[in-house]
Amino acid sequence: MTFISHIVCAYLFVLLAQQVYSVPTVDGSEDLLDALLKRIETLEASDAENKANIAKMEEEFKMKQSESEKEISMLKQRMKKMESDFKLQEEMLLKKIKDQTLMSLDSISDITENESVGDDIVDQAPSVKDHIQQRRSIIRKDRSIPEMETAFYATHTVHATHHLGVNQVLPFELAITNVGNAYNIHTSTFVAPVPGTYVFHATVMGIDEQGGDPHMRAYFDVDGTAYSVFYVTSYDQSSQMLVINLTAGQTVSVKNDYSDEGFIGTHHSSFSGFLLYQHSSMNAVVGK
């Protein structure tokens, strides 16, 4: 109950006392009471309206506050994503720079033509500096070793060779090309003069052995290990290739796999090979 309501109640109590005890009323008191009641009603209506306005304002404020909190949350998420994307791009860029730097440092032309390549930046990167020094040491050592030239092409002069034994070396006794003399015409075997990556190729024409298997099977033999097996049918040619890393002294030949087989020579069958590139003293690996 408001303060005004208390006053009105007190006034009504006075009037009631006057009536009960026959106290004469003041002229115009009823009109004053009506005016007070109307005023109270007006004030109470205004008070209710004000309360409604305040409640509405509070509701609007809560809604705006909720929207602001949502916007702040979205901004935080965007900032977090931007930070994550920036970090990822930074890592990718650093990796790309590192890879390009290592590729540049591995370039023989950059290192051999200018001994000070990268010296202005590697002082702050000891691992890169060690890498440069190691590469330079390898290059200086390799300069003193001349590149070996090795290539051969051999064929079989006999028209037909019969009754080959199991794991017998196919004879290719005529060396048309033998650069470096690494191919032995007496044993039909190639002996690697230096460590390196070598390429070999063989072509064999089959022959019809009466009563025997019409299919001949041959393979490359590297120090007793079979590689690149291939089948040969009668009066047909079959070829096979081998790319392999060899150390100095390893041997390569073409061998027959089954007993009592044969093949045709007179330039219909051949064995050839060459050194693709020589390995350094650091035991280089293909593709590195």
C-alpha positions in Angstrom: 0.0 0.0 0.0 1.4 3.4 -1.0 1.9 6.4 1.2 -1.1 8.2 -0.4 -3.3 5.2 0.3 -2.3 5.4 4.0 -3.4 9.1 4.1 -6.7 8.3 2.5 -7.3 5.5 4.9 -6.6 7.8 7.8 -8.9 10.4 6.4 -11.7 7.8 6.0 -11.1 6.7 9.6 -11.6 10.3 10.8 -14.8 10.6 8.8 -16.1 7.4 10.2 -15.3 8.5 13.8 -17.1 11.7 13.2 -20.2 9.9 12.0 -20.1 7.4 14.9 -19.7 10.1 17.6 -21.9 12.6 15.7 -18.9 14.9 15.1 -20.0 17.6 12.6 -18.2 17.3 9.2 -16.4 20.0 7.5 -18.3 21.5 4.6 -17.0 20.1 1.3 -15.2 17.1 2.8 -17.0 14.7 0.6 -15.9 16.5 -2.5 -12.4 16.6 -1.2 -12.5 12.8 -0.6 -13.7 12.2 -4.2 -10.9 14.4 -5.5 -8.4 12.5 -3.4 -9.7 9.2 -4.6 -9.5 10.2 -8.2 -6.0 11.5 -7.7 -5.1 8.2 -6.1 -6.5 6.3 -9.0 -4.6 8.5 -11.4 -1.3 8.1 -9.5 -1.8 4.3 -9.2 -2.5 4.1 -13.0 0.6 6.1 -13.7 2.6 3.9 -11.3 1.3 0.8 -13.1 2.2 2.3 -16.4 5.7 3.2 -15.1 6.2 -0.4 -13.8 5.1 -1.8 -17.2 7.5 0.5 -19.0 10.3 -0.5 -16.6 9.5 -4.2 -17.1 9.5 -3.7 -20.9 12.8 -1.8 -20.8 14.3 -4.5 -18.6 13.1 -7.2 -21.1 14.6 -5.2 -24.1 17.8 -4.7 -22.2 18.0 -8.5 -21.5 17.4 -9.2 -25.2 20.0 -6.7 -26.3 22.4 -8.1 -23.7 21.8 -11.7 -25.0 22.4 -10.5 -28.6 25.6 -8.8 -27.6 26.8 -11.9 -25.9 26.1 -13.9 -29.0 28.0 -11.4 -31.2 30.9 -11.5 -28.7 30.9 -15.3 -28.8 30.9 -15.3 -32.6 33.7 -12.8 -32.7 35.8 -14.9 -30.3 35.2 -17.9 -32.5 36.2 -16.0 -35.6 39.3 -14.7 -33.9 40.2 -18.2 -32.7 39.8 -19.6 -36.2 41.8 -16.7 -37.7 44.6 -17.4 -35.2 44.5 -21.1 -36.0 44.6 -20.4 -39.8 47.4 -17.9 -39.4 49.4 -20.4 -37.3 48.9 -23.1 -40.0 49.9 -20.8 -42.8 53.0 -19.7 -40.8 54.1 -23.4 -40.3 53.5 -24.1 -44.0 55.5 -21.1 -45.0 58.4 -21.9 -42.7 58.4 -25.5 -44.0 58.4 -24.2 -47.6 61.3 -21.8 -46.9 63.3 -24.6 -45.1 62.7 -27.0 -48.0 63.7 -24.4 -50.6 66.8 -23.5 -48.6 67.9 -27.1 -48.3 67.3 -27.6 -52.1 69.4 -24.5 -52.8 72.1 -25.7 -50.5 72.2 -29.1 -52.1 72.7 -27.5 -55.5 76.2 -28.4 -56.7 76.5 -25.2 -58.8 75.6 -23.0 -55.9 78.1 -24.7 -53.6 81.0 -25.3 -56.0 81.0 -21.9 -57.8 80.7 -19.9 -54.6 82.2 -21.3 -51.4 80.4 -18.6 -49.3 76.9 -19.5 -50.4 74.6 -19.2 -47.4 77.3 -18.1 -45.0 75.5 -14.9 -44.2 72.4 -16.8 -42.9 73.7 -20.2 -41.7 75.5 -18.7 -38.7 72.1 -18.6 -37.0 71.2 -22.2 -38.1 74.0 -24.6 -37.1 72.2 -27.6 -38.6 72.1 -25.9 -42.0 75.7 -24.9 -41.7 76.7 -28.5 -40.9 74.7 -29.7 -43.9 76.6 -27.2 -46.2 80.0 -28.3 -44.9 79.2 -31.9 -45.3 78.0 -31.4 -48.9 81.1 -29.4 -49.7 83.3 -32.1 -48.2 81.6 -34.8 -50.4 82.0 -32.6 -53.5 85.7 -31.9 -52.9 86.3 -35.6 -52.3 84.4 -36.6 -55.5 86.3 -34.1 -57.6 89.4 -36.1 -57.1 87.7 -39.3 -58.4 87.2 -39.4 -62.1 83.8 -40.5 -63.4 84.1 -44.1 -64.7 82.8 -44.9 -68.2 81.4 -48.4 -68.5 79.2 -49.9 -71.2 79.0 -53.1 -73.1 77.0 -55.0 -75.8 77.6 -58.7 -76.4 76.0 -61.4 -78.6 76.2 -65.1 -79.3 77.8 -66.2 -82.6 76.7 -69.8 -82.7 73.4 -70.3 -84.5 71.9 -72.7 -82.0 72.9 -73.7 -78.5 71.3 -76.9 -77.1 71.1 -78.8 -73.8 71.8 -76.0 -71.4 72.2 -77.1 -67.7 70.3 -75.7 -64.8 71.7 -72.2 -63.8 74.2 -72.3 -66.7 75.4 -68.9 -67.9 74.2 -68.1 -71.4 77.2 -67.6 -73.6 77.6 -64.1 -75.2 81.2 -64.4 -76.3 81.3 -61.6 -78.9 81.6 -58.1 -77.3 80.8 -55.6 -79.9 81.0 -52.8 -77.4 83.1 -53.0 -74.2 83.9 -49.5 -72.8 86.0 -49.9 -69.7 86.5 -53.7 -70.3 84.3 -54.6 -67.4 82.6 -57.4 -69.5 84.4 -60.7 -69.6 83.8 -62.5 -72.9 85.3 -65.8 -71.6 82.8 -66.1 -68.8 80.0 -63.9 -70.3 79.9 -62.1 -67.0 80.0 -58.4 -66.2 82.1 -57.3 -63.2 81.2 -53.9 -61.7 84.3 -51.7 -61.6 82.9 -49.0 -59.3 79.9 -48.7 -56.9 77.0 -47.2 -58.8 73.6 -47.6 -60.4 73.7 -49.9 -63.5 71.2 -50.8 -66.2 71.2 -54.2 -67.9 69.2 -55.6 -70.8 68.9 -59.1 -72.3 67.1 -60.4 -75.4 66.9 -64.1 -76.0 65.3 -66.1 -78.9 64.1 -69.6 -78.1 64.5 -72.8 -80.0 62.3 -75.9 -80.3 64.0 -78.6 -78.3 62.6 -82.0 -79.5 60.9 -83.7 -76.6 61.6 -80.8 -74.3 59.6 -77.9 -72.8 58.8 -75.4 -75.5 59.3 -72.6 -72.9 62.7 -71.5 -71.9 63.1 -69.5 -68.6 66.1 -67.2 -68.1 67.0 -64.6 -65.5 69.6 -62.0 -64.5 72.0 -63.4 -61.9 73.7 -61.0 -59.5 76.2 -62.8 -57.2 73.9 -65.9 -57.1 70.6 -64.0 -56.7 68.0 -64.2 -59.4 66.4 -61.0 -60.8 64.0 -60.2 -63.6 62.9 -63.7 -64.7 61.5 -64.0 -68.2 60.1 -66.7 -70.4 61.1 -67.4 -74.0 59.1 -69.5 -76.5 60.4 -71.3 -79.6 61.5 -69.0 -82.4 60.3 -66.0 -80.5 62.2 -63.2 -78.8 61.7 -62.1 -75.2 63.5 -59.3 -73.4 64.0 -58.1 -69.8 65.6 -55.2 -68.1 67.3 -54.7 -64.7 68.2 -51.5 -62.9 70.2 -52.1 -59.8 72.8 -50.7 -57.4 76.1 -52.6 -57.3 79.2 -52.3 -55.3 82.6 -52.7 -56.9 83.3 -56.4 -57.7 79.8 -57.6 -58.0 79.0 -59.8 -61.0 76.0 -59.9 -63.4 75.2 -62.5 -66.0 72.2 -64.1 -67.8 71.4 -67.7 -66.7 69.2 -70.6 -67.8 66.7 -71.8 -65.2 65.7 -75.3 -66.5 67.7 -78.2 -67.7 68.1 -79.3 -71.3 67.0 -75.9 -72.8 68.5 -74.0 -75.7 68.5 -70.7 -77.6 69.4 -69.2 -81.0 72.4 -66.9 -81.4 73.8 -65.2 -84.5 72.8 -61.7 -83.3 69.2 -62.9 -82.4 70.1 -62.9 -78.7 72.2 -60.3 -76.8 73.3 -59.1 -73.4 74.1 -55.4 -72.7 74.5 -52.9 -69.9 76.0 -49.6 -68.8 76.8 -47.5 -65.7 74.0 -45.0 -65.2 75.9 -43.0 -62.6 78.7 -43.6 -60.2 78.0 -43.4 -56.5 80.1 -41.1 -54.2 82.2 -42.4 -51.4 79.3 -41.5 -49.0 77.3 -44.5 -50.4 74.7 -42.4 -52.3 71.2 -44.0 -52.7 69.0 -43.7 -55.8 66.6 -40.9 -55.5 68.3 -39.1 -52.6 
